[in-house]
Amino acid sequence: MDAVATEAQSNVDAQVLNIGGVVSRLGQRFYPSEPAFPLEDIATRLEQFALDRQAVVPQGWAPRVLLEAGVPYMDIFSVLHRLYESQVRD
């Protein structure tokens, strides 16, 4: 049973590294082009991936990936704030 858990953990770790690397490279190449690097969509997908695997994905991983992609802090904050506000119920 421990071997299965360890293998699952290593698979998620590999996914985290692969996704982070690809997004980082694409952002460095295409950001700020919205058609080529749709920031809001990418941020939403990164956050959803992290939330679905929150037991193993480090907290703050999605914003760090965007920062590595060359997205300015203010743009990251704005898109994540809009994402948060869209989830808040009145």
N, CA, C and O atoms as a CHARMM CRD file, in Angstrom:
* protein
*
  360
    1    1 MET  N      0.82600  -1.19200   0.00000 PROA 1      0.00000
    2    1 MET  CA     0.00000   0.00000   0.00000 PROA 1      0.00000
    3    1 MET  C      0.86800   1.25400   0.00000 PROA 1      0.00000
    4    1 MET  O      0.56400   2.21800  -0.70200 PROA 1      0.00000
    5    2 ASP  N      1.94400   1.24700   0.77800 PROA 2      0.00000
    6    2 ASP  CA     2.84200   2.40300   0.81000 PROA 2      0.00000
    7    2 ASP  C      3.49700   2.63700  -0.54400 PROA 2      0.00000
    8    2 ASP  O      3.73600   3.78100  -0.92900 PROA 2      0.00000
    9    3 ALA  N      3.78800   1.56900  -1.26100 PROA 3      0.00000
   10    3 ALA  CA     4.39700   1.70000  -2.58300 PROA 3      0.00000
   11    3 ALA  C      3.44800   2.39100  -3.55000 PROA 3      0.00000
   12    3 ALA  O      3.88000   3.19600  -4.37500 PROA 3      0.00000
   13    4 VAL  N      2.16500   2.08300  -3.45600 PROA 4      0.00000
   14    4 VAL  CA     1.16700   2.71200  -4.31800 PROA 4      0.00000
   15    4 VAL  C      1.08100   4.20400  -4.01300 PROA 4      0.00000
   16    4 VAL  O      1.03500   5.02300  -4.93100 PROA 4      0.00000
   17    5 ALA  N      1.06100   4.55800  -2.73800 PROA 5      0.00000
   18    5 ALA  CA     1.00300   5.96600  -2.33600 PROA 5      0.00000
   19    5 ALA  C      2.25200   6.71200  -2.77700 PROA 5      0.00000
   20    5 ALA  O      2.16800   7.85400  -3.22700 PROA 5      0.00000
   21    6 THR  N      3.40200   6.07800  -2.65100 PROA 6      0.00000
   22    6 THR  CA     4.65500   6.70100  -3.06200 PROA 6      0.00000
   23    6 THR  C      4.67100   6.92200  -4.56700 PROA 6      0.00000
   24    6 THR  O      5.10800   7.97200  -5.03900 PROA 6      0.00000
   25    7 GLU  N      4.20000   5.94100  -5.31600 PROA 7      0.00000
   26    7 GLU  CA     4.15600   6.07200  -6.77500 PROA 7      0.00000
   27    7 GLU  C      3.18900   7.17300  -7.18700 PROA 7      0.00000
   28    7 GLU  O      3.48800   7.95700  -8.08800 PROA 7      0.00000
   29    8 ALA  N      2.03600   7.23700  -6.53700 PROA 8      0.00000
   30    8 ALA  CA     1.06500   8.28900  -6.83600 PROA 8      0.00000
   31    8 ALA  C      1.65400   9.66300  -6.54800 PROA 8      0.00000
   32    8 ALA  O      1.46000  10.60300  -7.31800 PROA 8      0.00000
   33    9 GLN  N      2.37700   9.77600  -5.43400 PROA 9      0.00000
   34    9 GLN  CA     3.02400  11.03600  -5.06500 PROA 9      0.00000
   35    9 GLN  C      4.04600  11.44200  -6.11700 PROA 9      0.00000
   36    9 GLN  O      4.10400  12.60800  -6.50900 PROA 9      0.00000
   37   10 SER  N      4.85200  10.48800  -6.57700 PROA 10     0.00000
   38   10 SER  CA     5.87800  10.81900  -7.56600 PROA 10     0.00000
   39   10 SER  C      5.24800  11.20400  -8.90400 PROA 10     0.00000
   40   10 SER  O      5.79300  12.03700  -9.62700 PROA 10     0.00000
   41   11 ASN  N      4.09300  10.59800  -9.24100 PROA 11     0.00000
   42   11 ASN  CA     3.39900  10.98400 -10.46800 PROA 11     0.00000
   43   11 ASN  C      2.90000  12.41900 -10.38800 PROA 11     0.00000
   44   11 ASN  O      3.03000  13.17400 -11.35300 PROA 11     0.00000
   45   12 VAL  N      2.33500  12.80300  -9.25600 PROA 12     0.00000
   46   12 VAL  CA     1.86400  14.17600  -9.08400 PROA 12     0.00000
   47   12 VAL  C      3.04400  15.13300  -9.08900 PROA 12     0.00000
   48   12 VAL  O      2.96800  16.20200  -9.69300 PROA 12     0.00000
   49   13 ASP  N      4.12400  14.76700  -8.42800 PROA 13     0.00000
   50   13 ASP  CA     5.32400  15.61400  -8.43100 PROA 13     0.00000
   51   13 ASP  C      5.82600  15.83300  -9.85600 PROA 13     0.00000
   52   13 ASP  O      6.20800  16.94500 -10.22000 PROA 13     0.00000
   53   14 ALA  N      5.82400  14.78000 -10.65100 PROA 14     0.00000
   54   14 ALA  CA     6.25500  14.90400 -12.04900 PROA 14     0.00000
   55   14 ALA  C      5.30600  15.79800 -12.82800 PROA 14     0.00000
   56   14 ALA  O      5.75200  16.60900 -13.64000 PROA 14     0.00000
   57   15 GLN  N      4.00000  15.66600 -12.59800 PROA 15     0.00000
   58   15 GLN  CA     3.02600  16.52700 -13.27300 PROA 15     0.00000
   59   15 GLN  C      3.24000  17.98700 -12.89800 PROA 15     0.00000
   60   15 GLN  O      3.20300  18.86600 -13.75900 PROA 15     0.00000
   61   16 VAL  N      3.46500  18.24400 -11.61500 PROA 16     0.00000
   62   16 VAL  CA     3.69400  19.61500 -11.14400 PROA 16     0.00000
   63   16 VAL  C      4.91000  20.21200 -11.84900 PROA 16     0.00000
   64   16 VAL  O      4.85300  21.34200 -12.33300 PROA 16     0.00000
   65   17 LEU  N      5.99700  19.46600 -11.90800 PROA 17     0.00000
   66   17 LEU  CA     7.20900  19.95300 -12.57200 PROA 17     0.00000
   67   17 LEU  C      6.99200  20.17100 -14.06100 PROA 17     0.00000
   68   17 LEU  O      7.40700  21.19000 -14.61300 PROA 17     0.00000
   69   18 ASN  N      6.33900  19.21000 -14.71200 PROA 18     0.00000
   70   18 ASN  CA     6.10600  19.32200 -16.15300 PROA 18     0.00000
   71   18 ASN  C      5.19400  20.48800 -16.49500 PROA 18     0.00000
   72   18 ASN  O      5.49800  21.26900 -17.39600 PROA 18     0.00000
   73   19 ILE  N      4.08800  20.61100 -15.79100 PROA 19     0.00000
   74   19 ILE  CA     3.14600  21.69500 -16.06800 PROA 19     0.00000
   75   19 ILE  C      3.80700  23.04200 -15.79800 PROA 19     0.00000
   76   19 ILE  O      3.70300  23.96700 -16.60400 PROA 19     0.00000
   77   20 GLY  N      4.48500  23.14500 -14.66400 PROA 20     0.00000
   78   20 GLY  CA     5.16800  24.39300 -14.34100 PROA 20     0.00000
   79   20 GLY  C      6.19500  24.77600 -15.38900 PROA 20     0.00000
   80   20 GLY  O      6.29200  25.94300 -15.76800 PROA 20     0.00000
   81   21 GLY  N      6.95500  23.81100 -15.85500 PROA 21     0.00000
   82   21 GLY  CA     7.97800  24.07500 -16.86900 PROA 21     0.00000
   83   21 GLY  C      7.38600  24.52200 -18.19500 PROA 21     0.00000
   84   21 GLY  O      7.87700  25.46600 -18.81500 PROA 21     0.00000
   85   22 VAL  N      6.33700  23.84600 -18.62700 PROA 22     0.00000
   86   22 VAL  CA     5.70700  24.19400 -19.90400 PROA 22     0.00000
   87   22 VAL  C      5.07200  25.58100 -19.83200 PROA 22     0.00000
   88   22 VAL  O      5.26300  26.40000 -20.73000 PROA 22     0.00000
   89   23 VAL  N      4.32100  25.84400 -18.77000 PROA 23     0.00000
   90   23 VAL  CA     3.67300  27.15900 -18.63400 PROA 23     0.00000
   91   23 VAL  C      4.72700  28.25300 -18.54900 PROA 23     0.00000
   92   23 VAL  O      4.56900  29.31500 -19.15200 PROA 23     0.00000
   93   24 SER  N      5.78800  28.00700 -17.81800 PROA 24     0.00000
   94   24 SER  CA     6.85500  28.99700 -17.68900 PROA 24     0.00000
   95   24 SER  C      7.48300  29.32000 -19.04800 PROA 24     0.00000
   96   24 SER  O      7.66800  30.48700 -19.39100 PROA 24     0.00000
   97   25 ARG  N      7.80200  28.29300 -19.80500 PROA 25     0.00000
   98   25 ARG  CA     8.41800  28.50800 -21.12800 PROA 25     0.00000
   99   25 ARG  C      7.46200  29.23000 -22.07600 PROA 25     0.00000
  100   25 ARG  O      7.86300  30.14800 -22.79300 PROA 25     0.00000
  101   26 LEU  N      6.20200  28.81100 -22.07400 PROA 26     0.00000
  102   26 LEU  CA     5.23300  29.45400 -22.96500 PROA 26     0.00000
  103   26 LEU  C      4.99600  30.90700 -22.57500 PROA 26     0.00000
  104   26 LEU  O      4.88800  31.77700 -23.44000 PROA 26     0.00000
  105   27 GLY  N      4.91700  31.17000 -21.27400 PROA 27     0.00000
  106   27 GLY  CA     4.72200  32.54100 -20.82700 PROA 27     0.00000
  107   27 GLY  C      5.90100  33.42800 -21.19400 PROA 27     0.00000
  108   27 GLY  O      5.71000  34.56200 -21.63300 PROA 27     0.00000
  109   28 GLN  N      7.11200  32.92600 -21.01800 PROA 28     0.00000
  110   28 GLN  CA     8.29600  33.70300 -21.37100 PROA 28     0.00000
  111   28 GLN  C      8.32400  34.02100 -22.86000 PROA 28     0.00000
  112   28 GLN  O      8.84200  35.05500 -23.28200 PROA 28     0.00000
  113   29 ARG  N      7.77200  33.13300 -23.62500 PROA 29     0.00000
  114   29 ARG  CA     7.79200  33.33200 -25.07800 PROA 29     0.00000
  115   29 ARG  C      6.62100  34.17500 -25.56700 PROA 29     0.00000
  116   29 ARG  O      6.79500  35.01000 -26.45600 PROA 29     0.00000
  117   30 PHE  N      5.42900  33.97300 -25.00300 PROA 30     0.00000
  118   30 PHE  CA     4.23500  34.57700 -25.58500 PROA 30     0.00000
  119   30 PHE  C      3.55200  35.66900 -24.75600 PROA 30     0.00000
  120   30 PHE  O      2.79200  36.46200 -25.31100 PROA 30     0.00000
  121   31 TYR  N      3.80100  35.73100 -23.45000 PROA 31     0.00000
  122   31 TYR  CA     3.14600  36.76400 -22.65700 PROA 31     0.00000
  123   31 TYR  C      3.70100  38.11800 -23.06500 PROA 31     0.00000
  124   31 TYR  O      4.92000  38.22900 -23.19600 PROA 31     0.00000
  125   32 PRO  N      2.91200  39.14300 -23.27300 PROA 32     0.00000
  126   32 PRO  CA     1.53300  39.40200 -22.87600 PROA 32     0.00000
  127   32 PRO  C      0.49900  39.19800 -23.98100 PROA 32     0.00000
  128   32 PRO  O     -0.58400  39.78000 -23.91000 PROA 32     0.00000
  129   33 SER  N      0.79100  38.40800 -24.98000 PROA 33     0.00000
  130   33 SER  CA    -0.18000  38.16900 -26.04200 PROA 33     0.00000
  131   33 SER  C     -1.34600  37.33300 -25.51300 PROA 33     0.00000
  132   33 SER  O     -1.18400  36.14800 -25.21900 PROA 33     0.00000
  133   34 GLU  N     -2.50900  37.94800 -25.39600 PROA 34     0.00000
  134   34 GLU  CA    -3.68900  37.25400 -24.85600 PROA 34     0.00000
  135   34 GLU  C     -4.11400  36.06700 -25.72500 PROA 34     0.00000
  136   34 GLU  O     -4.48000  35.02700 -25.17700 PROA 34     0.00000
  137   35 PRO  N     -4.08100  36.17900 -27.05800 PROA 35     0.00000
  138   35 PRO  CA    -4.45100  34.99500 -27.86300 PROA 35     0.00000
  139   35 PRO  C     -3.46100  33.83100 -27.69900 PROA 35     0.00000
  140   35 PRO  O     -3.86400  32.66800 -27.71600 PROA 35     0.00000
  141   36 ALA  N     -2.19000  34.14000 -27.54400 PROA 36     0.00000
  142   36 ALA  CA    -1.18500  33.08200 -27.44400 PROA 36     0.00000
  143   36 ALA  C     -0.99300  32.58300 -26.01300 PROA 36     0.00000
  144   36 ALA  O     -0.61600  31.43000 -25.80000 PROA 36     0.00000
  145   37 PHE  N     -1.25400  33.45000 -25.03400 PROA 37     0.00000
  146   37 PHE  CA    -1.07800  33.08800 -23.62400 PROA 37     0.00000
  147   37 PHE  C     -2.23700  33.70200 -22.84500 PROA 37     0.00000
  148   37 PHE  O     -2.07600  34.74200 -22.20600 PROA 37     0.00000
  149   38 PRO  N     -3.41300  33.05600 -22.89500 PROA 38     0.00000
  150   38 PRO  CA    -4.60600  33.60200 -22.22600 PROA 38     0.00000
  151   38 PRO  C     -4.47300  33.49400 -20.70600 PROA 38     0.00000
  152   38 PRO  O     -4.79600  32.46600 -20.11000 PROA 38     0.00000
  153   39 LEU  N     -3.99300  34.56900 -20.09800 PROA 39     0.00000
  154   39 LEU  CA    -3.61000  34.56100 -18.68600 PROA 39     0.00000
  155   39 LEU  C     -4.73300  34.09200 -17.77200 PROA 39     0.00000
  156   39 LEU  O     -4.50500  33.25600 -16.89700 PROA 39     0.00000
  157   40 GLU  N     -5.92800  34.61000 -17.95600 PROA 40     0.00000
  158   40 GLU  CA    -7.02400  34.24400 -17.05100 PROA 40     0.00000
  159   40 GLU  C     -7.34200  32.75000 -17.13500 PROA 40     0.00000
  160   40 GLU  O     -7.55100  32.10100 -16.11000 PROA 40     0.00000
  161   41 ASP  N     -7.37800  32.21700 -18.33000 PROA 41     0.00000
  162   41 ASP  CA    -7.65600  30.78800 -18.50700 PROA 41     0.00000
  163   41 ASP  C     -6.53100  29.92900 -17.91600 PROA 41     0.00000
  164   41 ASP  O     -6.79000  28.92900 -17.24700 PROA 41     0.00000
  165   42 ILE  N     -5.30500  30.32300 -18.16600 PROA 42     0.00000
  166   42 ILE  CA    -4.16800  29.55500 -17.65100 PROA 42     0.00000
  167   42 ILE  C     -4.13700  29.60500 -16.12500 PROA 42     0.00000
  168   42 ILE  O     -3.91600  28.58500 -15.47300 PROA 42     0.00000
  169   43 ALA  N     -4.35700  30.79100 -15.55700 PROA 43     0.00000
  170   43 ALA  CA    -4.36500  30.92300 -14.09700 PROA 43     0.00000
  171   43 ALA  C     -5.47900  30.07800 -13.48100 PROA 43     0.00000
  172   43 ALA  O     -5.27700  29.43400 -12.45200 PROA 43     0.00000
  173   44 THR  N     -6.64300  30.08300 -14.10700 PROA 44     0.00000
  174   44 THR  CA    -7.76700  29.28800 -13.61400 PROA 44     0.00000
  175   44 THR  C     -7.41800  27.80000 -13.62800 PROA 44     0.00000
  176   44 THR  O     -7.69300  27.08600 -12.66300 PROA 44     0.00000
  177   45 ARG  N     -6.82500  27.34500 -14.69800 PROA 45     0.00000
  178   45 ARG  CA    -6.46300  25.92500 -14.79700 PROA 45     0.00000
  179   45 ARG  C     -5.36700  25.53900 -13.80600 PROA 45     0.00000
  180   45 ARG  O     -5.41100  24.46000 -13.21600 PROA 45     0.00000
  181   46 LEU  N     -4.38400  26.42200 -13.62500 PROA 46     0.00000
  182   46 LEU  CA    -3.33600  26.14300 -12.64700 PROA 46     0.00000
  183   46 LEU  C     -3.91100  26.06400 -11.23600 PROA 46     0.00000
  184   46 LEU  O     -3.57500  25.16000 -10.47200 PROA 46     0.00000
  185   47 GLU  N     -4.77500  27.01300 -10.89600 PROA 47     0.00000
  186   47 GLU  CA    -5.38600  27.01100  -9.56700 PROA 47     0.00000
  187   47 GLU  C     -6.25900  25.77200  -9.36200 PROA 47     0.00000
  188   47 GLU  O     -6.24300  25.17700  -8.28400 PROA 47     0.00000
  189   48 GLN  N     -7.01500  25.38100 -10.37900 PROA 48     0.00000
  190   48 GLN  CA    -7.86700  24.20000 -10.25700 PROA 48     0.00000
  191   48 GLN  C     -7.02100  22.93900 -10.07700 PROA 48     0.00000
  192   48 GLN  O     -7.34900  22.07400  -9.26400 PROA 48     0.00000
  193   49 PHE  N     -5.94000  22.84400 -10.83500 PROA 49     0.00000
  194   49 PHE  CA    -5.02700  21.70700 -10.69200 PROA 49     0.00000
  195   49 PHE  C     -4.48500  21.65400  -9.26300 PROA 49     0.00000
  196   49 PHE  O     -4.45700  20.59200  -8.64100 PROA 49     0.00000
  197   50 ALA  N     -4.05400  22.81300  -8.74800 PROA 50     0.00000
  198   50 ALA  CA    -3.50200  22.86900  -7.39900 PROA 50     0.00000
  199   50 ALA  C     -4.55700  22.53400  -6.34600 PROA 50     0.00000
  200   50 ALA  O     -4.26300  21.82400  -5.38500 PROA 50     0.00000
  201   51 LEU  N     -5.77400  23.03200  -6.51400 PROA 51     0.00000
  202   51 LEU  CA    -6.83600  22.74600  -5.54600 PROA 51     0.00000
  203   51 LEU  C     -7.22700  21.27400  -5.55000 PROA 51     0.00000
  204   51 LEU  O     -7.48400  20.69100  -4.49700 PROA 51     0.00000
  205   52 ASP  N     -7.27000  20.67700  -6.73100 PROA 52     0.00000
  206   52 ASP  CA    -7.62100  19.26000  -6.83200 PROA 52     0.00000
  207   52 ASP  C     -6.57900  18.36000  -6.18700 PROA 52     0.00000
  208   52 ASP  O     -6.87600  17.22800  -5.80700 PROA 52     0.00000
  209   53 ARG  N     -5.35200  18.86900  -6.06400 PROA 53     0.00000
  210   53 ARG  CA    -4.24900  18.07700  -5.50000 PROA 53     0.00000
  211   53 ARG  C     -3.59600  18.81700  -4.34000 PROA 53     0.00000
  212   53 ARG  O     -2.38200  18.74300  -4.15300 PROA 53     0.00000
  213   54 GLN  N     -4.40100  19.52600  -3.56800 PROA 54     0.00000
  214   54 GLN  CA    -3.85100  20.40600  -2.54200 PROA 54     0.00000
  215   54 GLN  C     -3.05000  19.69100  -1.45900 PROA 54     0.00000
  216   54 GLN  O     -2.25800  20.32000  -0.75800 PROA 54     0.00000
  217   55 ALA  N     -3.24600  18.40600  -1.32100 PROA 55     0.00000
  218   55 ALA  CA    -2.46200  17.66500  -0.32800 PROA 55     0.00000
  219   55 ALA  C     -1.00600  17.51000  -0.75700 PROA 55     0.00000
  220   55 ALA  O     -0.13500  17.29100   0.08500 PROA 55     0.00000
  221   56 VAL  N     -0.73500  17.62100  -2.05500 PROA 56     0.00000
  222   56 VAL  CA     0.63200  17.39600  -2.53600 PROA 56     0.00000
  223   56 VAL  C      1.23200  18.58600  -3.28500 PROA 56     0.00000
  224   56 VAL  O      2.45400  18.69800  -3.37300 PROA 56     0.00000
  225   57 VAL  N      0.40400  19.46800  -3.82100 PROA 57     0.00000
  226   57 VAL  CA     0.92300  20.62900  -4.54500 PROA 57     0.00000
  227   57 VAL  C      1.20100  21.73800  -3.52500 PROA 57     0.00000
  228   57 VAL  O      0.33300  22.06200  -2.71500 PROA 57     0.00000
  229   58 PRO  N      2.39200  22.31400  -3.55700 PROA 58     0.00000
  230   58 PRO  CA     2.72700  23.34700  -2.56800 PROA 58     0.00000
  231   58 PRO  C      1.81100  24.56800  -2.68300 PROA 58     0.00000
  232   58 PRO  O      1.42400  24.96900  -3.78000 PROA 58     0.00000
  233   59 GLN  N      1.48000  25.13600  -1.55400 PROA 59     0.00000
  234   59 GLN  CA     0.65400  26.33100  -1.52700 PROA 59     0.00000
  235   59 GLN  C      1.39200  27.46300  -2.24800 PROA 59     0.00000
  236   59 GLN  O      2.58700  27.67000  -2.03800 PROA 59     0.00000
  237   60 GLY  N      0.67100  28.18300  -3.09100 PROA 60     0.00000
  238   60 GLY  CA     1.27100  29.27700  -3.84400 PROA 60     0.00000
  239   60 GLY  C      1.95800  28.84800  -5.12500 PROA 60     0.00000
  240   60 GLY  O      2.62700  29.65200  -5.77300 PROA 60     0.00000
  241   61 TRP  N      1.79800  27.59000  -5.49200 PROA 61     0.00000
  242   61 TRP  CA     2.46900  27.06500  -6.68700 PROA 61     0.00000
  243   61 TRP  C      2.01500  27.79000  -7.94900 PROA 61     0.00000
  244   61 TRP  O      2.85200  28.17400  -8.76600 PROA 61     0.00000
  245   62 ALA  N      0.70900  27.98700  -8.12700 PROA 62     0.00000
  246   62 ALA  CA     0.19900  28.60400  -9.35800 PROA 62     0.00000
  247   62 ALA  C      0.74800  30.02300  -9.55800 PROA 62     0.00000
  248   62 ALA  O      1.22500  30.32700 -10.65100 PROA 62     0.00000
  249   63 PRO  N      0.70000  30.90100  -8.55200 PROA 63     0.00000
  250   63 PRO  CA     1.28000  32.23000  -8.76100 PROA 63     0.00000
  251   63 PRO  C      2.78800  32.19100  -9.03200 PROA 63     0.00000
  252   63 PRO  O      3.29800  32.99600  -9.81200 PROA 63     0.00000
  253   64 ARG  N      3.50000  31.26000  -8.39200 PROA 64     0.00000
  254   64 ARG  CA     4.93800  31.14600  -8.64700 PROA 64     0.00000
  255   64 ARG  C      5.22600  30.74000 -10.08000 PROA 64     0.00000
  256   64 ARG  O      6.17100  31.24000 -10.69000 PROA 64     0.00000
  257   65 VAL  N      4.41900  29.83700 -10.62400 PROA 65     0.00000
  258   65 VAL  CA     4.59400  29.42800 -12.02000 PROA 65     0.00000
  259   65 VAL  C      4.37700  30.62800 -12.94100 PROA 65     0.00000
  260   65 VAL  O      5.14000  30.83900 -13.88400 PROA 65     0.00000
  261   66 LEU  N      3.34000  31.40700 -12.66600 PROA 66     0.00000
  262   66 LEU  CA     3.07300  32.58800 -13.49600 PROA 66     0.00000
  263   66 LEU  C      4.20600  33.60700 -13.37500 PROA 66     0.00000
  264   66 LEU  O      4.57900  34.24100 -14.36300 PROA 66     0.00000
  265   67 LEU  N      4.74200  33.76100 -12.19400 PROA 67     0.00000
  266   67 LEU  CA     5.86500  34.67500 -12.00100 PROA 67     0.00000
  267   67 LEU  C      7.08400  34.20000 -12.79000 PROA 67     0.00000
  268   67 LEU  O      7.77300  35.00300 -13.42000 PROA 67     0.00000
  269   68 GLU  N      7.34700  32.89400 -12.75300 PROA 68     0.00000
  270   68 GLU  CA     8.45400  32.32400 -13.53500 PROA 68     0.00000
  271   68 GLU  C      8.22500  32.50400 -15.03100 PROA 68     0.00000
  272   68 GLU  O      9.17500  32.55800 -15.81200 PROA 68     0.00000
  273   69 ALA  N      6.95800  32.59700 -15.42200 PROA 69     0.00000
  274   69 ALA  CA     6.62300  32.79000 -16.83500 PROA 69     0.00000
  275   69 ALA  C      6.83000  34.23400 -17.27500 PROA 69     0.00000
  276   69 ALA  O      6.70400  34.55300 -18.45700 PROA 69     0.00000
  277   70 GLY  N      7.14700  35.10000 -16.32700 PROA 70     0.00000
  278   70 GLY  CA     7.39800  36.49000 -16.67600 PROA 70     0.00000
  279   70 GLY  C      6.19100  37.39100 -16.53200 PROA 70     0.00000
  280   70 GLY  O      6.21300  38.53700 -16.98100 PROA 70     0.00000
  281   71 VAL  N      5.13700  36.88700 -15.91000 PROA 71     0.00000
  282   71 VAL  CA     3.94000  37.69400 -15.69300 PROA 71     0.00000
  283   71 VAL  C      4.21600  38.62200 -14.50300 PROA 71     0.00000
  284   71 VAL  O      4.64600  38.15200 -13.45000 PROA 71     0.00000
  285   72 PRO  N      3.97400  39.93100 -14.65600 PROA 72     0.00000
  286   72 PRO  CA     4.21700  40.86300 -13.55200 PROA 72     0.00000
  287   72 PRO  C      3.32200  40.58100 -12.34500 PROA 72     0.00000
  288   72 PRO  O      2.20700  40.07900 -12.48600 PROA 72     0.00000
  289   73 TYR  N      3.82900  40.91200 -11.16100 PROA 73     0.00000
  290   73 TYR  CA     3.08600  40.68900  -9.91600 PROA 73     0.00000
  291   73 TYR  C      1.67300  41.25200  -9.98600 PROA 73     0.00000
  292   73 TYR  O      0.71400  40.58000  -9.60600 PROA 73     0.00000
  293   74 MET  N      1.54300  42.47600 -10.46900 PROA 74     0.00000
  294   74 MET  CA     0.23000  43.12100 -10.49000 PROA 74     0.00000
  295   74 MET  C     -0.75700  42.36300 -11.37100 PROA 74     0.00000
  296   74 MET  O     -1.93000  42.24400 -11.01800 PROA 74     0.00000
  297   75 ASP  N     -0.30700  41.85400 -12.49900 PROA 75     0.00000
  298   75 ASP  CA    -1.18600  41.07900 -13.37700 PROA 75     0.00000
  299   75 ASP  C     -1.60100  39.76600 -12.71200 PROA 75     0.00000
  300   75 ASP  O     -2.74800  39.33700 -12.83400 PROA 75     0.00000
  301   76 ILE  N     -0.66000  39.13400 -12.00900 PROA 76     0.00000
  302   76 ILE  CA    -0.98600  37.89800 -11.29000 PROA 76     0.00000
  303   76 ILE  C     -2.01400  38.18800 -10.20400 PROA 76     0.00000
  304   76 ILE  O     -3.01200  37.47900 -10.07100 PROA 76     0.00000
  305   77 PHE  N     -1.75900  39.23800  -9.43000 PROA 77     0.00000
  306   77 PHE  CA    -2.70500  39.60600  -8.37500 PROA 77     0.00000
  307   77 PHE  C     -4.08400  39.88800  -8.96000 PROA 77     0.00000
  308   77 PHE  O     -5.08800  39.41200  -8.43100 PROA 77     0.00000
  309   78 SER  N     -4.14300  40.65300 -10.03800 PROA 78     0.00000
  310   78 SER  CA    -5.43000  41.03000 -10.63300 PROA 78     0.00000
  311   78 SER  C     -6.21700  39.81200 -11.10000 PROA 78     0.00000
  312   78 SER  O     -7.41300  39.70000 -10.83000 PROA 78     0.00000
  313   79 VAL  N     -5.55500  38.91000 -11.79300 PROA 79     0.00000
  314   79 VAL  CA    -6.26900  37.74900 -12.32200 PROA 79     0.00000
  315   79 VAL  C     -6.70300  36.81600 -11.19800 PROA 79     0.00000
  316   79 VAL  O     -7.79900  36.25800 -11.25000 PROA 79     0.00000
  317   80 LEU  N     -5.86400  36.64100 -10.18800 PROA 80     0.00000
  318   80 LEU  CA    -6.25500  35.77100  -9.07900 PROA 80     0.00000
  319   80 LEU  C     -7.33000  36.42300  -8.21500 PROA 80     0.00000
  320   80 LEU  O     -8.18100  35.73000  -7.65600 PROA 80     0.00000
  321   81 HSD  N     -7.29800  37.73700  -8.10200 PROA 81     0.00000
  322   81 HSD  CA    -8.34900  38.43700  -7.37200 PROA 81     0.00000
  323   81 HSD  C     -9.69400  38.28400  -8.08700 PROA 81     0.00000
  324   81 HSD  O    -10.71700  38.02900  -7.45100 PROA 81     0.00000
  325   82 ARG  N     -9.68400  38.44100  -9.41200 PROA 82     0.00000
  326   82 ARG  CA   -10.93200  38.24100 -10.18600 PROA 82     0.00000
  327   82 ARG  C    -11.43300  36.81100 -10.03900 PROA 82     0.00000
  328   82 ARG  O    -12.63700  36.58100  -9.92300 PROA 82     0.00000
  329   83 LEU  N    -10.52300  35.86000 -10.04400 PROA 83     0.00000
  330   83 LEU  CA   -10.89600  34.45300  -9.86500 PROA 83     0.00000
  331   83 LEU  C    -11.53600  34.24400  -8.49300 PROA 83     0.00000
  332   83 LEU  O    -12.56600  33.57900  -8.37900 PROA 83     0.00000
  333   84 TYR  N    -10.93300  34.80700  -7.46900 PROA 84     0.00000
  334   84 TYR  CA   -11.48800  34.69700  -6.11600 PROA 84     0.00000
  335   84 TYR  C    -12.86300  35.37200  -6.04700 PROA 84     0.00000
  336   84 TYR  O    -13.81800  34.79800  -5.52400 PROA 84     0.00000
  337   85 GLU  N    -12.95100  36.58100  -6.57200 PROA 85     0.00000
  338   85 GLU  CA   -14.22600  37.32000  -6.51200 PROA 85     0.00000
  339   85 GLU  C    -15.33700  36.59200  -7.26200 PROA 85     0.00000
  340   85 GLU  O    -16.50300  36.68400  -6.87800 PROA 85     0.00000
  341   86 SER  N    -14.99800  35.88400  -8.30200 PROA 86     0.00000
  342   86 SER  CA   -16.02400  35.16300  -9.06800 PROA 86     0.00000
  343   86 SER  C    -16.55700  33.96300  -8.29800 PROA 86     0.00000
  344   86 SER  O    -17.62600  33.44300  -8.61700 PROA 86     0.00000
  345   87 GLN  N    -15.81300  33.51800  -7.27900 PROA 87     0.00000
  346   87 GLN  CA   -16.23000  32.36300  -6.47900 PROA 87     0.00000
  347   87 GLN  C    -16.97700  32.76000  -5.20300 PROA 87     0.00000
  348   87 GLN  O    -17.62000  31.92200  -4.57000 PROA 87     0.00000
  349   88 VAL  N    -16.88800  34.02600  -4.83200 PROA 88     0.00000
  350   88 VAL  CA   -17.53500  34.50000  -3.59800 PROA 88     0.00000
  351   88 VAL  C    -19.01400  34.66200  -3.86600 PROA 88     0.00000
  352   88 VAL  O    -19.42600  35.30400  -4.83200 PROA 88     0.00000
  353   89 ARG  N    -19.79500  34.07400  -2.99800 PROA 89     0.00000
  354   89 ARG  CA   -21.26400  34.16200  -3.11400 PROA 89     0.00000
  355   89 ARG  C    -21.76900  35.27000  -2.20800 PROA 89     0.00000
  356   89 ARG  O    -21.27000  35.43800  -1.09500 PROA 89     0.00000
  357   90 ASP  N    -22.74100  36.01800  -2.66600 PROA 90     0.00000
  358   90 ASP  CA   -23.34400  37.07800  -1.82500 PROA 90     0.00000
  359   90 ASP  C    -24.22000  36.50800  -0.76100 PROA 90     0.00000
  360   90 ASP  O    -24.80000  37.25500   0.02700 PROA 90     0.00000
